[in-house]
Amino acid sequence: MVLSMLQGSTSRKARPPGEGERGAGRVARNRLRIAWMYYVEGLTQNEIAEKLGIGRVTVVRNINEALKQREVKIWIEGEIAECFQLEEELKQAFGLREAVVVPEPSNPNNVTKSIGVAAGMYITDSLTDDMSIGVGWGATLYESLQTLTPRELENVQVVSLLGGIVQARRYNPSEFAWQFARIVGADCYLLAAPAVVDSPATKQALIERCGLNDVLRRAQRIDMALLSVGTMAPDSTAFRFGFSSEEERSELIKLGAVGDLLYNYYDSSGIIVDHPINQRVMSIPLDQLRGVPLRVIASGGHEKVEPILGAIKLVNCNVFITNEATARELLLRRK
């Protein structure tokens, strides 16, 4: 069953009193009215346009804006039998505390979005007062922002587990951490450095002389690590941004690398490969993640099966969020 939940404006920014506020309030109320008619009353867009005397384009725009503003939340209630069974099998096979399996999307290109949406819902349900969350980055985690819901919590911290990208990008680790923190009303702590630097000496200097020790110490005390994995394909997130050359990619593959987690490259056994690039990554040490109470990996897709198997071993993952097809393939590989 699909349950649509309408909420008031989630903006935390106070508007000055006066006509601007009243005008903005009318716009928001009209938007919510349109969303209510569409999601709760079940009217078509054309029917709404006719009843309100507005254009269909205006109706569509308001519905999309309501979703964007997180005034409408769509949740799926009830268990899908196949997914529930896969979750139980994954928990048994990999010793997981929790597993979330989303139904296979009709369009394979939507796997990342489906998993990300489920991750946002899981995180929302898991948030508590005085919680510290370490976040990675990537397309899957970016999609989690769609269903990450503001809550009235106290003393929540978000810590970026990886340095950023100099050029503004959609999946910039720093940008993701900041947006995540903004939505949940948390304090945000960033590793203010490039994701990959030119030498181990530069990395050490940045940590010791540029105030990054404080962020790394905070990362040692996180309650949840939210992670996704990358592949060794040329178009994967890590290589697409140009931090690693094609020559380095070939070298890593020859050394047995199957994927990356926070730009750290590892093999199918979950062991970091012996390559210089792993000494130049500005991230929390991955062995440190094994001590985090909740170690969440959200990832899926046929090309990520082997990287996921390695990543589960690498950080001793205990919460896994994926899609049906990936879950089945992982279980077959496990046997």
N, C-alpha and C positions, 0 to 999 in steps of 0.2 A: 504494500500500500504506500502511496506517495503522500506525505504530509507536508503541506506548505505552511510555513510559519511567518507571519508578518510581524515585524518589529518596528519600533520607532527609529528615528535617525540614530545611527551608531557613532556619529562624529563626536569626538572629544573636544573639538575646538569651540570655545564659547564665542557667540556672535554678539556684537554690541546691540543694545536695545534700540528699537526704532523701526522705521518703515522697512529697512533692509531685512531685519529679522522676520517681520510679519510677512513680507513677500516671499522669503525663503521658506517660511512655514507653510504658506499656501501651496507653493510648488511641491513640497514634500508630501503634503496631505493629498494633493491630486495624484501624485505618483503612487502613493500607497493605495488610494482608492482604485486606480486602474489595475494595480497588481492584485488587489483583493478580488476584483471582478473576474480577472483572468484565472488566477490559481485556485481560489476558493469557490467562487460561484460557477466556474467552468464556462464562462462566456467566451466566444471566439473574439479575435481581434476586431473583426468587422462589426460584430454586435456591440462591442464596447464603444467603438468609434461612433456608431449610429446613436447609441443611448446618450453619449456625452456631447455629441455634436462636434467632434473633432476628427482629424484625419487619421487613417490607419497608421501612417508613418509615425505620427505623434504617439499613438498607443504603443507601437513597437519600441520606440525610443525610451518611453517611460518604463516599460517592462525591463528592458536591458539595463537601464540606470538603476532600477530597484535592486536588481541582482548585483550590479557593480558596487552599490552602496551597502550591500549586505543587509538590506531591509527585508529581503526574502530569503528564506533558508529552505532548501528542499532535502528532506531526509527520507530514506527508505526504511520502513519498519518491517519486521518479520525476517525469518531466515530463508535463504535460498538453499535447498537441501544439498545440492552438489557442492556449493561453496563451503557450507558448514562442515561437510565431511572432509573436504580438502584441508580446511583449517586444522581439524583434529589430527589428520595424518601428518601435516607439516610439524605440528607441535611434538608429536611422538618421534618423528624421524630426526628432527634437528634439536630436540630438547628445548623448544621455545616456551617462553612464558605465555605469549599470546601470538596468534596469527590472524591476519585479516586477508581474505581472498575476495576480490571483486569479480562480478560477472564479466565474462568476455565481451568486450564491446563489438558491435556489429562492424565497425570500421577499425581495422588494426591500427590505424594511425592515432586512435584515441586511447591506446593503452596507457600512455604516460599520464594523460589527463585523468583517467579513471582511478589510477593508483594514487595520484596526487590528491584528488578529492577525498578519497578514503583516508589518506594520511592526515589531512586537515581535520576531519571528523574525529579521528582517534586522538589527536593532540588536544583538541577542544575538550574531549571527555576526560583527559588525563591531567589537565592543568589544575593545580592547587595553589593555595597561598604558600609563600616562602619557597617557591620552586625555581630552580635554575636550569635553563635549557641550553644545550650547546647545539648549534645548527651548522650543517654543511651547506651544500648548494646543488644546483642543477635543475634541469627542466622539470623533473618529477616533483621536487620540493617546491618549486615556484608555483606549480598548480595547486599545492596545498593551501595557498593563501585564499583561494576561492571559498573554502568552507571553514577556515579558521575563524572562530567566532569570538568577539569581544566578551569578556566576563569581568565581573567586579572582583578582582583578586588583589591581594596585598603582597608587596615585596617579591615580585616576579622578575627574574633576570634572564636576558637572552645574551648568549656569548657566541660570537662567530668563531668557528673552529679552524678557519682558513683565511689567509690574507686575501686582498681584493684584486681587482683588475683596474688598471689605470684608465682605460677607455670605458665610458659608460656603456654597459651591456645589459641586456634583459636579465641575464642570470648571474650578474655580479654577486659574489658571496657577500660583500658588505651591504649591497642594496637589499638582498634577500633578508639578511639578519635584521636590518633596520625596519623593513616593512613588516616582518614577523612581529618584532617588538612593538611597533606602533599599533598593530591590530589588537594585541592582547594587553596593551597598556603597561608594558614592561620597560625596565631600564635596559639599554643596549650597550654592549661592550664589543668593540671591533678590534681585530688585529690590523692596525693601521700600517700595512706594508703590502708590497706585491705578493701575489700567491706564490711565485717562484722568483728567487733572487739569483744573482750571478755567481755566488760562491758561498761555501759554508761560513767563511769569515764574515761576510756581509750579514748573513743570517744571525750569527752570534752577536755582532755589533748592534744590530737593530733590537735584539732582545735585551741586551745589557744597557744600552745607552739611549734608547728611544722610548722607554716606558712600557715596553710590551710585556715585561715580566708580570705586571699586575693582571693583565688579561689572561696570561697563561696560568697564573695561580688560580684565578677564578674558574678557568676551565677544568682545573683539577677537582673542583667541588660541585660539578654539575650533577643534576639528578636524572637528566635524560639527554641522550645524544641522538639527534635526528639526522640520518645519513642516507645517501643514495650512492650508487656505484656507476662507474663509467667503463666503457670498453676500450679496446686497443684499436678500434676502427679510426681511419683518418678523419671522419666527420664527428667523432665523439666530442663532447664538450671541452675536455682538456686540450685536445690537439687542435680543435677548431679555433681556439683563441691564440694559438701560436706560441705558447710557453715552451712547447717541446717541438723540436724539429723532426722532419721525416727520418733523418738519420738516427736520432735518439729513439724514435718509435721503433725502428727496425732493430736497434740494439736491445731495447727492452723486451721485444718479442723473442729474440734469440735467447735471452736470459730466462725465458719462461713466463714473462708477465702476461696475465690474462685480463687485467683491469686496473682501475685506480679508485681509491677512496681518499678524498681530500688531497688529490694529486699525488698520493703515495702509491707506487706501483707494486703489485704483489702477484704471486703465482697461484696456481690452483690449490695449493696446500695452505694458502693463507699466510705465506711468508713473504716479507718485503724483499724484493730482488736487490741484488748488490749492484746498483748503478748510481753514478754521481748525482743524478737529478733528485734522487730521494734524500740527498743531504742538503738540498737547496730549497726545499719546500717550507713555506712559512705556515705551518699547521701545528695543531696540538700533536704530540707524539701518539701514534696509534696504539701502542701498548698501554697507554694511560686510559684509553677508552674502555678497556676490558673491566675496569673497576667501576664504571658508571652503572648505577642501578638499572636504568632502562636504556637498552642499546637498540635503537629502532633503525631498521633498514627498510626503505620504501623504494622498490625497484621492480621492473618486469620487462618482458619482451624476450623473444627467442635468442637474440644476440647477447643477452645479459645473463643467461643461465650459468655459464662457466664463471664469469666474474662474481655472480651472487654466491655461488658455492664457496669460492675463495674468501669473499668478504665475510660470510657468516663465520668461518673459522678464524679469520683475522681479528675480529673484534668480539668474538663469542656472542654474536647477536642473540637477543632473547625476545625481540618483537619484530615480526616480519610482515610487511604489507605488500601484496602482489596481486596479479590477475590469475584467472583460472588456468590458462594454457601454460604459463610459466610454472605455476604450482605443480601441475601434472608432470611437466618435464623434469623439474627438480626432484620429484619423488622417484621418477624412473631412473634418473642418474644416481640417486642415493642407494638404490637396490643393488 
